[in-house]
Amino acid sequence: MYLLLFCFFPVEVKLHAQTTQTIATSPNPSTVDSLFKLAEKYDSVGDSKRALPLFESSLPIYQKLGKQREVGHCFNYIGANYYRQGNLSKALSYFEKGVAAYKKAGYKKGVAALLNNVGVIYYSMGNYPQAVELYKQTILMQEKIGNKNTTATITGNIGGIYSKIKDYPNALKYFNKADALFKELNDKRGVAKILMEVGYISMEQGNFDKALKEFDESLTIAQKAKEKEVEIEVLSNLGELFYRKSDFQKALYYYNNCLKKAEEIGKLQYRSSCSIAIGNIFYQLKKHKEAIGKCSAGLTIAQEMGAISIKKDACECLYHAYKSLNNKSLALLYYEKVNAFEDSLNTKEASGRMMNMEFQKQQLVDSIAFVKKQS
């Protein structure tokens, strides 16, 4: 799924000699601004371990000073850090608080950006109709703001929703429009992600050679641009591609590479999903005990994240592995969990509701000012 979050203020900051502890305890606006900018500097290089505590230290000071826009920025960055770690429930909480802070500040651009981010979280949790409704709200606000970056991102997110419900013609339509916008903006990250999503559709349609070419191109762009998160996503897709071709050794290579890089930057979502994918490969290779080990590890992380769809995948893997070992009691336990998670996700019902919502093809086109002009 195509997912992009919005954050603000990419800045270059010189490190100050003043300690972060001194800054964090000071209610002085200039010192807390220095703390916040230092957090941004760490965030810009993907150092969540250093960035997150600094954002969390900045937040109560900005709240005390009554600087609502800056409070919103802190909530936004904290939520984005938790999202990157795969902690969806915490990310959602902080994004929603950020929306409230931006509304108090009268900061419409911030509200629009965070509504998109909340939509991303609902999508990740499997709540597609709610995600679409939030994208709809965001687009209406963007008509007034006229931000091309935001328009490109939301256009790609809409394409991702159509891809998820297997409406590939509409998915490709929106991906192509997003791609044109990203190229116009020289946004390498956006271009790489769109190319990856187009490759995923090719893979879904059974065109593996075309998918491999698109994934390889996406990976090259991501690596050159040093976009580690996109690189991890592409590696996961390459693992899936070779898994579907029953080339389990190549699939293991890509998933292990994905897992290693996810561990390096602390990305829980891919640590979990790649562990489960490796477990499924071990199951195919009849290494059932190894499969249980990997899928159990993936399940533990998924439980920490609160990601229902990943928990379902882990339990499905464990069901098959225990069944093959003739452990009927544990096989039944995980079979029941799979069904419970399936009911919770209610994917079929969500897809049906999607197709009946007002947010249909023509209305999607009409609601995005830039896309409408290009039609």
Helices and strands as residue ranges (DSSP letters): H 20-24, H 29-44, H 48-65, H 68-85, H 88-105, H 108-124, H 128-145, H 148-164, H 168-185, H 188-204, H 208-224, H 228-244, H 248-264, H 268-284, H 288-305, H 308-324, H 328-345, H 347-356, H 361-367, H 369-374
